[in-house]
């Protein structure tokens, strides 16, 4: 139907004939003056007087309240504003009834308590900057492991003493003695994981016993677990054992405290700042009973640990309970013979002390000074014999103390003044620069204090005994502080040289890379690329033999991250001779891609200006290719999308300035490199189209022979690349966009090829597409594309060999042949959308045009044959639409919107002075309002618009049409 057999215009090749009977009506488009219409549509300027209402004008609102004793329904108002003015939602603040005002008032009332609360806040010395024990727990468990077999004693006692009345006659001491009378079972040959599982079973048994009111059984479990801390038969595992068992102690302490707290909450709950006077006698008696039970434990170690676990409960008994108990427990630890067991007992006491009384620093200091005395026991015969028996070297044994000593010193050094560090260093010197203690001191005190004494610490490290504790660990601790705080500028180079002399002599690659990773940050922070390059060369030298880098990928990745943190100038970065060889050590695919991602992320975030530096481009292309080549059939879509975004970010940062040919060559190379990522290919097509438009801008639309050939090459690039895309809508939109770009650059044959390719692709559009993993109808997407395509066809000149409106006819034929969804009106909506295009094509001057491109208005110049073809095509379209409306019958839900849409098109673009066309418009209006399903508001506004237009001199004929249009309500 959309073809012509007129001899003056050849037939269109992509058409099919349909035998349709269309009533012959004169089809005429109204002549339009777009400039005049634009002037009419501009809003009229209106002066706003200051006395008028304005939405930004402040509103004065006066409260209106009912007087007491007044008649029902009567109010007294002191408001001078009109009752129709909406009240200001913020006006409630004037009478203090809004939530913020009430809160402020409450804070004023409670002002006398602020002094007490502030004082309590000051006493609460532990803040969010304190590194909690829970943050260290996982590290200790992962670090201190063993393959030796372990043993454990499980509690096998019955529930006697919990519910039976006869059992209550027994004293508590006898119940505790039952633990030593065969109520235990020893499990041998347990692996580390099995041991941890058994401990967790004990923890669950404790909770279950407590929940079933078996308090004595719960206490027995805790005592049994505490006894395990005296066992050092597998000494390498002791720090992890301490972590697991103290979890049970913490659980027990929390259960006891919560029980007594609950007893104090009757009739009203206690506040956090309660005093002894607020605790009732029953709660005090129960609390005292618990301490008596614990005091009856015969062995020192469980009695010490269990009492420390419920140390907080002293708050229920007297004000001085905690300050008096801490020194006593500290002194009790002196009775523990094994120095390792004693060190961890002190660590647990410090841990509890920091929770319940962080301001009592004297007990912490006493614990530490006692700990210093135990270091002499390390060289005793008993300890040395134990190490020989278990085949443990002294350096390895000393590292077992690290978690305990580090924690004790952290508690002491928390918010401590700088002179305390001086005191600690002096004590280290008196002990012969004990390496273990020196390591903990550097880790515990504030980095600013350590950095200011960095040279002194280096001297102390040199004097340490190498056999007792490796020096590279000491330099690692110093390096962590120097990464956070700056030493004096004059000492930085000396510090780096002294540290690296020790680090480079470390034989173990794993120990070396851990220490080197720490000092890389100090080097990057204070020195230039020369020093960083030297450090990288040393790392490569140590990690390449025997492929040692394969076991150190996390540390090597950390080195890369630290370098990228301080070096954002990629020309400087890639000029380092050893940087790319360093990247070559990442030979595991997943790690290599992750490193490339981190580099690309920093490049995109910090590269402010587009670059053409060949060093940067070659290196980044290599990195992007590494990411691209990691994509395979198993790669997730999210991973593909993430990698593509990074590569696209790089492509956008490449610019060769006015060297457009070099830019196009880069895009050609990138297309071959990144062929597996579709979104990257889409970006490359956009880049080339932008390059063509930039060429046109530089030439101001007047292409020379060279630039004309260049923009045609850009069009060829897009035309070749688009078919490789799998997304059909990406292909359609890019064909259309590239055709528009070709038109803007006067490449008519290329534009014609793009648009014909788009039309030919339409039959392949599936009826449903996947959007975010869900199948959706493609109809709306297809309609959007077709409407955009129709808008472009207005300025596309006809090809001299293909006849009049051959692209319009080709598009409509494809729409006619397309298999639309059942009960869909999309095809007819396309026909309705095509009518405004045909009307615009019949005007003497088009609404818009492309500079230096002659559209059909110039080619045909209002030729009658051309207008006749437009009228014939319009007649065919309207006939198809009317046939569809007739076929819908009484399906008013679909029929009425279509009828009203066609009415709107005739009103806007048709010449209603023609009686038959006017009658058709009236019939469509009546059909659209026949069953009252039209929006009344839209209909009313349409009539008002028509009445307004009828007042104009050249539109008086609309008055008769308006009078024939009637409104029908839904009722």
Secondary structure, DSSP 8 states (H G I E B T S, - for coil): ------TTS---SS--------------B----HHHHHHHHS-------TTS--TTS------EE--TT--TT--EE---S-TTS---TTGGGGTT-SHHHHHHHHHHHTHHHHHHHHHHHHH----TTS--HHHHHHHHHHHS---S-EEEEEE---STTTS-TGGGGS-HHHHHHGGGTT-EEEEEEE-HHHHHHHHHHHHHHHHHHHHTT-HHHHHHHHHHHHHGGG--SSGGGHHHHHHHHHHHHHHHHHHHHHHHHHHT-SSS---TT--GGGS-HHHHHHHHHHHHHHHT--SHHHHHHHHHHTGGGGGGT-TTHHHHHHHHHHHHGGG---HHHHHHHHHHHHHHHHHH-TT-HHHHHHHHHHHHHHGGGGGSHHHHHHHHHHT--HHHHHHTTHHHHHHHHHHHHTT--HHHHHHHHHHHHHTT--HHHHHHHHHHS-HHHHHHTHHHHHHHHHHS-TTTS-HHHHHHHHHHHHHHS---GGGHHHHHHHHHHHHTT---HHHHHHHHHHHHHHHHHHS-HHHHHHHHHHHHHHHHGGGGGGG-HHHHHHHHHHHHHH---HHHHHTSTTHHHHHTT--SHHHHHHHHHHHHHHHHHH--S-B--HHHHHHHHHHHHHHHHT--TT--HHHHHHHHHHHHHHHHTB--TT-HHHHHHHHHHHHHHTTT-HHHHHHHHHHHHHHHHHHHHHTTT---HHHHHHHHHHHHHHHHHHTT-S-HHHHHHHHHHHHHHHHHTT-HHHHHHHHHHHHHHGGG--SEEEETTEEEESHHHHHHHHHHHHHHHTT----TTT-TTHHHHHHHHHHHHS---TT--HHHHHHHHHHHHHHHHTSSS-S---TT---HHHHHTT-HHHHHHHHHHHHHHHHHHHHHHHHHTT-HHHHHHHHHHHHHHHHHHB-TTSHHHHHHHHHHHHHHTTTS-S-HHHHHHHHHHHHHHHTSGGGTTHHHHHHT-------
